[in-house]
Amino acid sequence: MRVYRISRPEYVATALLGNGAALAPGRWNSRGVRLAYTASSVSLAMLEILKSGGLQGGLNFDAKNRRPSYTHQDMFEGFILGMDSFALGLIKAVALIEDGRIDQFVKERYASFDSELGRKIRAGKATLEELSKKAVQAGNTPLPGSGKQEYLENIINRFI
């Protein structure tokens, strides 16, 4: 599996440890939870950059050529490929954002996070005892709605 991770040069050695996400929670994790944001394409990596505040000083990448590609021409084309990949990824990421369906899904899926209880949990002010009582009072609740993975992948595939 190939995944993409865009990080600052000073964090390359620890980019997959999830330390930054644990210190500064993002779209998919809470404070203290380690998470390495990766993407299955350059376009999705660019989407994460845009959703987390945009580029902070530009991109710096190292074009690594394949083993049988060793000439200056190969290296030159590797850098062009890298730049073109990021440019196209940025165009596709903007199109996904402008489409709005993924953001709308996330907003609806996690609407309870903005409820009184959700805000209390996120602020770290809810106790396990309190949550246990609420769960007992609620009794058997229906399963949460579908995660709609296929729906989301279909949206992404239309753009990528």
C-alpha positions in Angstrom: 0.0 0.0 0.0 1.3 3.5 -0.8 0.2 6.3 1.4 1.1 10.0 1.3 2.1 12.1 4.3 3.1 15.7 3.9 5.1 17.1 6.7 7.7 19.8 7.5 11.3 18.8 6.9 12.1 18.9 10.7 9.4 16.3 11.4 10.2 13.8 8.7 11.9 11.3 11.0 8.9 11.3 13.4 6.1 12.0 10.8 4.3 8.6 11.3 4.4 8.6 15.1 1.4 10.8 15.5 3.0 13.1 18.1 1.8 16.3 16.6 -1.8 15.2 16.4 -1.8 14.2 20.1 -0.6 17.7 21.0 -2.9 19.6 18.6 -6.1 17.7 17.9 -7.3 17.8 14.3 -10.4 16.8 12.3 -10.2 13.1 13.2 -8.7 12.9 16.7 -9.0 14.3 20.2 -6.1 15.7 22.3 -3.8 13.0 23.6 -4.7 10.6 20.8 -1.8 9.9 18.5 -2.7 9.9 14.8 -0.6 10.1 11.7 -2.7 11.7 8.9 -2.0 9.9 5.7 -3.8 9.8 2.4 -4.1 7.3 -0.4 -3.3 10.0 -3.1 -1.6 13.3 -3.4 -5.1 14.9 -3.9 -6.3 13.7 -0.6 -3.1 14.8 1.1 -3.6 18.2 -0.3 -7.2 18.1 0.9 -6.0 17.5 4.4 -3.6 20.4 4.1 -6.3 22.8 3.0 -8.7 21.6 5.7 -6.1 22.1 8.4 -5.3 25.7 7.5 -3.5 25.6 4.2 0.2 25.6 3.3 2.6 27.0 5.8 5.4 28.3 3.7 5.1 26.0 0.7 6.1 22.5 -0.2 9.6 21.0 0.0 9.9 17.5 -1.4 12.6 15.1 -2.3 12.1 13.4 -5.7 13.2 9.9 -5.3 13.7 8.2 -8.6 13.2 4.5 -9.1 16.4 2.3 -9.0 16.7 1.9 -12.8 16.3 5.7 -13.2 19.7 7.3 -12.5 20.4 9.9 -15.1 20.2 13.7 -14.7 17.2 13.6 -17.1 15.5 11.1 -14.8 16.1 13.3 -11.8 14.8 16.4 -13.7 11.7 14.5 -14.7 11.2 13.2 -11.2 11.0 16.8 -9.9 8.7 17.9 -12.6 6.5 14.9 -11.8 6.5 15.9 -8.1 5.5 19.5 -8.8 2.8 18.5 -11.3 1.4 15.9 -8.9 1.1 18.5 -6.1 -0.4 21.0 -8.5 -3.0 18.6 -9.8 -3.6 17.4 -6.3 -4.3 20.9 -5.2 -6.8 21.4 -8.1 -8.6 18.2 -7.2 -8.7 19.0 -3.5 -10.2 22.4 -4.1 -12.9 20.8 -6.3 -13.7 18.3 -3.5 -14.1 21.2 -1.1 -16.2 23.2 -3.4 -18.5 20.2 -4.1 -19.3 20.2 -0.4 -20.8 16.7 -0.1 -18.0 15.4 2.1 -18.1 18.3 4.5 -21.8 18.0 4.7 -21.5 14.3 5.5 -19.0 15.0 8.2 -21.1 17.7 9.7 -24.2 15.5 9.9 -22.3 12.4 11.0 -20.7 14.2 14.0 -23.6 16.6 14.8 -23.8 15.1 18.3 -20.3 16.4 19.1 -21.9 19.9 19.2 -24.7 18.8 21.6 -24.5 19.7 25.3 -23.2 16.2 26.1 -20.8 16.2 23.2 -19.3 19.5 24.2 -18.9 18.3 27.8 -17.1 15.1 26.6 -14.9 17.0 24.3 -14.0 19.5 27.1 -13.0 16.5 29.3 -15.7 17.4 31.9 -17.9 14.3 31.6 -17.2 11.5 34.0 -17.4 7.8 33.2 -20.0 7.5 36.0 -22.2 10.2 34.4 -21.8 8.6 31.0 -22.7 5.1 32.4 -25.9 6.5 33.9 -26.9 8.1 30.6 -26.2 4.8 28.8 -28.3 2.8 31.3 -31.1 5.4 31.0 -31.1 5.3 27.2 -31.4 1.5 27.2 -31.0 -0.3 23.9 -30.4 2.3 21.3 -30.4 1.7 17.6 -27.1 1.3 15.8 -25.5 4.5 14.6 -26.2 5.3 10.9 -24.1 3.8 8.2 -20.6 5.1 7.8 -21.4 5.3 4.1 -17.8 4.4 3.1 -18.8 3.5 -0.4 -20.8 6.7 -0.9 -17.7 8.7 0.2 -15.3 6.7 -2.0 -17.6 7.3 -5.0 -17.5 11.0 -4.4 -13.7 11.0 -4.2 -13.4 8.8 -7.2 -15.4 11.3 -9.3 -12.7 13.9 -8.6 -9.5 11.9 -8.5 
